[in-house]
Amino acid sequence: MKPGKISFLFVVLLAIVLASCQDQSAIVDTNIELDKHNWSYTEKVKIPLSIESADIPCNLYLNLRHTSDYKYSNIFLLIHIIGPDGKKSTERREFKLALPDGEWLGSGSGNLYSYQILFSEDYKFPLKGKYVIELEQNMRDNPLDHITDAGIRVEKSAK
């Protein structure tokens, strides 16, 4: 075989292998794009997920993206977890997005900054079944400008 064909086959094989590798620990990793990059109080980001076993501890992360024009160094959110039995738990959380000097803590690409922030470690869902996690912005501004996406990552804990 010619060297060009071997390297092409290697690249194709590598692409197939990488495409088949999936993050087995992630139960859900979803982002929802916000209309016009504005987040209103009434626009809750809803992430459905299915829990197979209540015995498995999970790590819960906030996924968030904003532009460099976002004018705060933090964001307050209400995090609602609605269980298969309809019971709802709510927690208000603050997430730091920048250092006191204004340097963004997220990873940047152009005008966009991305975060994946752990907010609950080794969380055990109380029941097996279908859940919905809702994110509700809880800042003074309504709508909150320059937030492009919000979402959740739930993964099985390594413990």
Summary of the structure (lengths in Angstrom):
residues: 159
radius of gyration: 19.1
end to end distance: 47.8
largest distance: 65.8
contacts: 424
relative contact order: 0.33
helix: 13%
strand: 52%
